[in-house]
């Protein structure tokens, strides 16, 4: 037969050992679970921070791409500008050359007309030296003048100012005024000291003339 004292001790020991063990395990379980419950909020904050970093990184990448595209467009526009400026400078030089050539061609045309008169006057002088009657060279001189007028007409240049024409201060320059003569009209040209010329509607040189006075001026 077993000893009751020993049995009780054994029983008590078993019960005592079990309870403390259960409480310790429960406490340990509580300790293990608590950090998970308390750590939920920091984990969420960390996830939000990571998302924000990802967003900023994405925006930075997009901004860098846009900057690169803007730099490429700027370089392309600069190249276009440089090409356009070079083309404009070439065009400007070409136009300047064309204008200079046109000016020279215009001068050549005018000079050719004068050279023709030079030749005709030379022949008229030769004829005058071989004749005893100077009057015989008048037709030749008149022909030279008519030839010059035809050449000037070809250049669209025509003389202005002739005796009997009304005086026009926009085209004529009055040197002096003379009294009216029989049959003359007041304010008309009495004599031409130097012929004027117009090219188209543009005045090249005003005619220098003598004008008849008005009737009131006596």
C-alpha positions as CSV (number, residue, x, y, z in Angstrom):
1,X,0.0,0.0,0.0
2,X,1.2,3.4,-0.9
3,X,1.9,6.1,1.5
4,X,-1.0,8.6,1.6
5,X,1.4,11.4,2.4
6,X,3.5,10.7,-0.6
7,X,0.4,10.3,-2.8
8,X,-1.0,13.7,-1.7
9,X,2.3,15.4,-2.3
10,X,2.5,13.8,-5.7
11,X,-1.0,14.9,-6.5
12,X,-0.5,18.4,-5.1
13,X,2.7,18.7,-7.0
14,X,1.1,17.7,-10.2
15,X,-1.6,20.2,-9.8
16,X,0.7,22.9,-8.7
17,X,3.1,22.2,-11.5
18,X,0.3,22.3,-14.1
19,X,-1.2,25.6,-13.1
20,X,1.9,27.6,-13.1
21,X,2.8,26.1,-16.4
22,X,-0.6,27.1,-17.9
23,X,-0.3,30.6,-16.6
24,X,3.2,30.9,-17.9
25,X,2.2,29.7,-21.3
26,X,-0.8,32.0,-21.4
27,X,1.4,35.0,-20.4
28,X,4.0,34.0,-23.0
29,X,1.2,33.7,-25.6
30,X,0.0,37.1,-24.6
31,X,3.5,38.6,-24.9
32,X,4.0,37.0,-28.3
33,X,0.7,38.3,-29.7
34,X,1.0,41.8,-28.3
35,X,3.8,43.0,-30.6
36,X,1.8,41.9,-33.7
37,X,-1.2,43.9,-32.5
38,X,0.8,47.0,-31.6
39,X,3.1,46.8,-34.7
40,X,0.2,47.0,-37.2
41,X,0.2,50.8,-37.4
42,X,4.0,51.2,-38.0
43,X,3.7,48.7,-40.7
44,X,1.0,50.6,-42.4
45,X,2.9,53.9,-42.1
46,X,6.0,52.2,-43.6
47,X,3.9,50.9,-46.6
48,X,2.5,54.4,-47.2
49,X,6.0,55.9,-47.1
50,X,7.2,53.3,-49.6
51,X,4.2,54.2,-51.9
52,X,5.0,57.9,-51.6
53,X,8.7,57.2,-52.5
54,X,7.5,55.2,-55.5
55,X,5.3,58.1,-56.6
56,X,8.1,60.6,-56.2
57,X,10.5,58.3,-58.1
58,X,7.9,57.9,-60.9
59,X,7.4,61.7,-61.1
60,X,11.2,62.3,-61.1
61,X,11.6,59.8,-64.0
62,X,8.8,61.4,-65.9
63,X,10.2,64.9,-65.3
64,X,13.7,63.7,-66.5
65,X,12.1,62.3,-69.6
66,X,10.2,65.5,-70.3
67,X,13.5,67.5,-69.7
68,X,15.3,65.3,-72.2
69,X,12.6,65.8,-74.8
70,X,12.6,69.5,-74.2
71,X,16.4,69.6,-74.6
72,X,16.1,67.6,-77.9
73,X,13.4,70.0,-79.2
74,X,15.5,73.0,-78.2
75,X,18.5,71.5,-80.0
76,X,16.3,70.9,-83.1
77,X,14.9,74.4,-83.0
78,X,18.4,75.9,-82.7
79,X,19.6,73.9,-85.7
80,X,16.6,75.2,-87.7
81,X,17.3,78.7,-86.6
82,X,20.9,78.5,-87.6
83,X,20.0,77.0,-91.0
84,X,17.3,79.7,-91.5
85,X,19.8,82.4,-90.6
86,X,22.3,81.0,-93.0
87,X,19.7,80.8,-95.8
88,X,18.6,84.4,-95.1
89,X,22.1,85.6,-95.2
90,X,22.7,83.8,-98.5
91,X,19.4,85.3,-99.9
92,X,20.4,88.7,-98.7
93,X,23.8,88.5,-100.5
94,X,22.1,87.2,-103.6
95,X,19.6,90.0,-103.6
96,X,22.3,92.6,-103.0
97,X,24.2,91.2,-105.9
98,X,21.1,91.3,-108.1
99,X,20.4,94.9,-107.2
100,X,24.0,95.9,-107.9
101,X,23.9,94.1,-111.3
102,X,20.6,95.8,-112.1
103,X,22.0,99.2,-111.1
104,X,25.1,98.6,-113.3
105,X,22.9,97.4,-116.2
106,X,20.8,100.6,-115.8
107,X,23.9,102.7,-115.9
108,X,25.2,100.9,-118.9
109,X,21.9,101.5,-120.7
110,X,22.1,105.2,-120.0
111,X,25.8,105.4,-120.9
112,X,25.2,103.6,-124.2
113,X,22.7,106.4,-125.2
114,X,25.3,109.0,-124.4
115,X,28.0,107.2,-126.3
116,X,25.8,107.2,-129.4
117,X,25.6,111.0,-129.1
118,X,29.3,111.2,-128.5
119,X,29.9,109.4,-131.8
120,X,27.4,111.6,-133.7
121,X,28.9,114.8,-132.3
122,X,32.3,113.6,-133.4
123,X,31.1,113.1,-136.9
124,X,29.4,116.5,-136.9
125,X,32.6,118.2,-135.9
126,X,34.6,116.4,-138.6
127,X,32.0,117.6,-141.1
128,X,32.3,121.2,-139.8
129,X,36.0,121.2,-140.3
130,X,35.8,120.2,-143.9
131,X,33.2,122.8,-145.0
132,X,33.3,126.5,-145.5
133,X,29.6,127.0,-144.6
134,X,28.9,126.2,-140.9
135,X,25.2,126.2,-141.7
136,X,25.7,122.9,-143.5
137,X,26.3,121.2,-140.1
138,X,23.0,122.3,-138.6
139,X,21.0,119.4,-140.0
140,X,23.6,117.0,-138.7
141,X,23.5,118.5,-135.2
142,X,19.7,118.4,-135.3
143,X,19.8,114.8,-136.2
144,X,22.1,114.1,-133.2
145,X,19.6,115.8,-130.9
146,X,16.7,113.8,-132.3
147,X,18.7,110.6,-132.0
148,X,19.4,111.4,-128.3
149,X,15.7,112.1,-127.7
150,X,14.8,108.7,-129.2
151,X,17.4,107.0,-126.9
152,X,16.0,108.7,-123.9
153,X,12.5,107.7,-124.8
154,X,13.7,104.1,-124.9
155,X,14.8,104.6,-121.3
156,X,11.3,106.1,-120.5
157,X,12.9,109.5,-120.1
158,X,11.1,112.5,-121.7
159,X,11.8,116.2,-121.7
160,X,9.5,118.7,-119.9
161,X,9.2,122.4,-120.2
162,X,8.6,124.1,-123.5
163,X,7.7,127.7,-124.5
164,X,4.0,128.3,-124.2
165,X,3.3,125.6,-121.6
166,X,1.7,126.7,-118.2
167,X,4.2,127.2,-115.5
168,X,4.1,124.3,-112.9
169,X,6.2,124.9,-109.8
170,X,6.2,121.1,-109.2
171,X,8.1,120.6,-112.5
172,X,9.6,124.0,-113.4
173,X,12.0,126.4,-111.7
174,X,11.4,130.0,-112.6
175,X,14.6,131.9,-113.1
176,X,12.9,135.3,-113.8
177,X,9.6,136.8,-115.1
178,X,9.3,139.0,-118.1
179,X,6.5,141.3,-119.2
180,X,3.7,139.9,-121.4
181,X,4.1,140.2,-125.1
182,X,1.4,140.2,-127.8
183,X,-0.2,136.8,-128.0
184,X,1.4,135.4,-124.9
185,X,-0.6,134.1,-121.9
186,X,0.3,135.2,-118.4
187,X,1.9,132.5,-116.2
188,X,3.2,130.6,-119.2
189,X,6.8,129.7,-120.1
190,X,8.5,132.4,-122.2
191,X,11.8,130.6,-122.7
192,X,13.6,127.5,-121.5
193,X,17.1,128.0,-120.1
194,X,17.6,124.3,-119.3
195,X,15.3,121.5,-120.2
196,X,13.8,119.3,-117.5
197,X,13.3,115.5,-117.6
198,X,10.9,113.0,-116.1
199,X,11.2,109.2,-115.9
200,X,7.7,107.9,-115.8
201,X,6.0,109.9,-113.2
202,X,9.2,110.7,-111.3
203,X,10.9,114.1,-111.8
204,X,14.6,113.6,-112.7
205,X,15.4,117.3,-113.2
206,X,13.2,120.4,-113.1
207,X,13.1,122.7,-116.2
208,X,14.7,126.1,-115.6
209,X,12.5,128.6,-117.4
210,X,11.6,132.2,-117.9
211,X,7.9,133.0,-117.1
212,X,5.6,135.7,-118.4
213,X,4.3,137.9,-115.7
214,X,0.6,138.0,-114.8
215,X,-1.4,140.9,-116.3
216,X,-1.8,142.5,-112.8
217,X,2.0,142.6,-112.4
218,X,2.4,144.7,-115.6
